[in-house]
Amino acid sequence: MAKDKKSGKKSSSPTPFSEALRADPGTDLASIDPRSTPGFDGDKDAGKVALDALTEPVSELQERLFAESRAGGTRSILLVVQGMDTSGKGGIMRHAVGAVDPQGVQITSFKAPSTEEQKHPFLWRIRNALPTPGMIGVFDRSHYEDVLIVRVHDLVPKAQWSRRYGQINTFEQGVVDQDTTIIKVMLHISKDEQKARLAERLDRPDKYWKFNPGDIDERERWDDYQQAYQAIIDKCSTDAAPWYVVPADRKWFARLAVMNLLHEHLQQLDPQWPEADFDVAEQQARLEKS
């Protein structure tokens, strides 16, 4: 059984992750415990079993979505993953997204815009990376950097980044209208857990490559980032493309939650195997004679 996210009491039936994790405008980010496990009552071992159990059904649904597109289907999925440094985006890519056929996935990692990208409106590079029909597109960071890091560091005037919330909503509505389902995930990590993960990277030689001194610089702006994340929930969690806040202090839960969100949205799409465009019996007879 799952816990009701408001009362904390056990419900008689499991709460879908898409319901337990949804953050509508007005949701107080600071009130969400980064160590909580909304929608799941099990421990780490149970979580790993549950994650493994999702691999086959998600893989089949992803293959059906891909096959559907070969017969003219136009639907796709866009998974947007945002979070502070060390929030676990890499683990999501390996353990959740990595569970499906790589031929059906397009992963784009957005870094600081290149010189060429800076010549265009901020959504230009995002449009160019949208998933094609039948694909699951994954954005490791995204257009939201343009109202997160840009806002926190005052990279453009406030009047400019303030307009971007509305531009993002219009853009996402257009993407949805073109048959792409958007799943927006904010990995919600605590400041103490981030410190522990950064310390681990400095304690272990095999983790040095993951450490960037700039991560500590960004950490000093923690409160500013939390305000910026609160703003994108309040301004850009819409019916067309809601935000899901995934508590991320427990890595196993974050991976399980994202996998469940992907599974639930694929189930809602319910992609179908294409009908044969040839006479099956005739081809079976031909094969028998060959």
Buried (B, 14 or more C-beta within 10 A) or exposed (E): EBBBBEEEEEEEEEBBBBBBBBBEEEBEBEEBEBBBBBBBEBEEEEBBEBBEEBBEEBBBBBBBBBBBBEEEBEBBBBBBBBBBBBBBBEBBBEBBBBBBEEEBBBBBBBEEBEEEBEEEEBBEBBEEBBBEBBBBBBBBBBBBBBBBBBBBEEEBEEEEBBEBBEBBBEBBBEBBEEEBBBBBBBBBBBEEBBEEBBEEBEEEEEBEEBBEEEBEEBBEBEEBBBBBBBBBBBBBBBEEBBBBBBBBBBBBBBBBBBBBBBBBBBEEBEBEEBEEEEEEEEEEEEEEEE
